Amino acid sequence: MLLNRQIIFLYVTLAVSVGYLVTALSLGSPIAEGTLTPAFFPILVGGAAILFCSILIVQALRAAPETGPADEVRSYAHVWVVVAIFFYILAFKPLGYFLSSGLFVFALILLFSKFEKMVLKAIISAVIVGVAFVMFQQLFGVRLPTQWG
């Protein structure tokens, strides 16, 4: 099936990703004088988004067509992701990077998985937030807000 809700969403996401990458490329060179510039991360994200979206489109096109209307319960995960992003934006400055990002990542992991192995999911969230902090602080030189100042 060439056009269903999933594949249309992927096409739209691909188009937005291409637009994002084009905009990111207008920021300038990603590497200047042997160091990374502020354009590096947006270009990396745009390229990765296009790559992964393309992979998902190919997988969706290769998948067997559905035999009929599914009697599945509708998932509203997309709405909950938007709600989580909204609250993350609101909480980022007052709560600081670690607490707001940790809760956000943990919420997203729970949203897309079962409510099992909560400690492991909390550890994974902490690792993701820690790696991102080191990456932004050390690699990109971006100062992130913290609770302690």
C-alpha positions in Angstrom: 0.0 0.0 0.0 1.6 3.2 -1.2 -0.5 5.7 0.8 -1.7 5.0 4.3 -1.5 7.1 7.4 1.9 5.8 8.5 3.6 6.3 5.1 2.1 9.8 4.7 3.5 10.8 8.1 6.9 9.5 7.0 6.8 11.5 3.8 5.9 14.6 5.7 8.6 14.0 8.2 11.1 13.5 5.4 10.1 16.8 3.8 10.4 18.6 7.1 13.8 17.0 7.6 15.0 18.1 4.2 13.9 21.6 5.0 15.6 21.5 8.3 18.9 20.3 6.7 18.7 23.0 4.0 18.2 25.6 6.8 21.1 24.1 8.8 23.4 24.3 5.8 22.7 28.0 5.5 24.3 28.4 9.0 27.8 28.0 7.5 30.5 25.4 7.6 30.2 22.7 10.3 34.0 22.8 10.9 36.2 25.8 10.9 39.9 26.1 11.9 39.9 22.5 13.1 37.0 23.0 15.5 33.3 22.3 15.4 31.1 25.3 14.8 27.5 25.9 16.0 26.3 24.6 12.6 27.7 21.1 13.1 25.0 19.7 15.4 22.0 20.9 13.3 23.6 19.6 10.1 24.2 16.2 11.9 20.6 16.1 13.1 19.2 17.0 9.7 21.3 14.4 7.9 20.4 11.7 10.5 16.7 12.5 10.3 16.8 12.2 6.5 18.7 8.9 6.7 16.5 7.3 9.3 13.3 8.5 7.8 14.4 7.1 4.4 15.1 3.8 6.1 11.6 3.8 7.7 10.0 4.6 4.3 11.7 1.7 2.6 10.7 -0.6 5.4 7.1 0.5 5.2 7.0 0.1 1.5 8.5 -3.4 1.7 6.1 -4.5 4.5 3.2 -6.7 3.6 -0.1 -4.8 3.0 -2.6 -5.0 5.7 -5.4 -7.4 5.1 -8.2 -5.3 6.4 -9.1 -2.7 8.9 -7.3 -3.3 12.2 -9.4 -3.7 15.3 -6.6 -2.3 17.4 -7.1 0.3 20.1 -6.0 3.7 18.8 -2.7 4.9 20.2 -2.4 8.6 21.1 1.4 8.4 21.6 1.9 11.3 19.2 -0.3 13.6 21.4 1.5 12.5 24.5 4.9 13.3 22.9 3.7 16.8 22.1 2.5 17.2 25.7 5.8 15.9 27.0 7.7 18.4 24.8 5.5 21.3 26.0 6.2 20.5 29.6 9.9 19.9 29.0 10.2 23.4 27.4 8.4 24.9 30.4 10.5 23.0 33.0 13.9 23.3 31.3 15.0 26.7 32.8 13.4 26.5 36.3 14.3 22.8 36.9 17.6 22.8 35.1 18.9 20.5 32.4 19.4 17.3 34.5 16.0 17.1 36.2 13.9 18.3 33.3 15.8 16.2 30.6 15.9 13.1 32.9 12.2 13.3 33.4 11.5 13.9 29.7 13.7 11.1 28.5 12.2 8.7 31.1 8.7 9.7 30.1 9.4 9.1 26.4 11.0 5.7 27.2 7.9 4.7 29.2 5.6 6.0 26.5 7.0 3.7 23.9 7.6 0.6 26.1 6.0 -1.5 28.7 6.0 -0.6 32.4 8.6 -3.2 33.2 12.2 -2.9 34.4 11.7 0.7 35.6 15.1 0.8 37.3 16.9 -0.1 34.1 14.9 2.5 32.2 15.8 5.1 34.8 19.5 4.2 34.4 19.2 4.4 30.6 17.6 7.8 31.0 20.4 9.0 33.3 23.0 7.8 30.9 21.4 9.5 27.9 21.1 12.8 29.8 24.7 12.5 31.1 26.2 11.8 27.6 24.2 14.6 26.1 25.4 17.0 28.9 29.1 16.0 28.3 28.6 16.4 24.6 27.0 19.8 24.8 29.4 21.1 27.5 32.7 19.7 26.3 32.2 19.2 22.5 30.0 22.1 21.6 30.7 24.5 24.5 27.1 25.1 25.3 26.3 26.0 28.9 23.1 24.2 30.0 21.0 25.5 32.9 21.5 23.6 36.2 19.7 23.7 39.5 22.8 24.7 41.3 23.6 27.7 39.1 
